Amino acid sequence: MEPVMMFVITAIVAAILLVVFNKQQENKVRNHLYSNDVQKIYLLTAAEYKINILEENQRQLNNITADLGIETPNITAELNLLTSAFKSGEIPLDELNLRLDYLLETLNTNSSLMIEAY
């Protein structure tokens, strides 16, 4: 075989390999974007669940402490601040979830103390 033909065949094989490699890289990028979307949906769902739990705990705590005349922490105001900060882009989604976790811990601690006092 002539050297020119060998070079042409090698170039064609290299081009085919590059196309296959490029397709694999595109698939990796698509899978990564899909994973990011799934993670974002999970974090949004977790935040929504935590907010619902906080609101329900606040209602229950208000009902318990109303009889005792004890002032309760205003979780609703904190939730409003956090959600408006998230909507305006001041805090990212993962930080919102961390702050909601902190509020849950705080409210659960206060709830258990109030129930013991009751």
Secondary structure, 3 states (H helix, E strand, C coil): CCHHHHHHHHHHHHHHHHHHHHHHHHHHHHHHHHHHHHHHHHHHHHHHHHHHHHHHHHHHHHHHHHHHCCCCCCHHHHHHHHHHHHHCCCCCHHHHHHHHHHHHHHHHHHHHHHHHHC
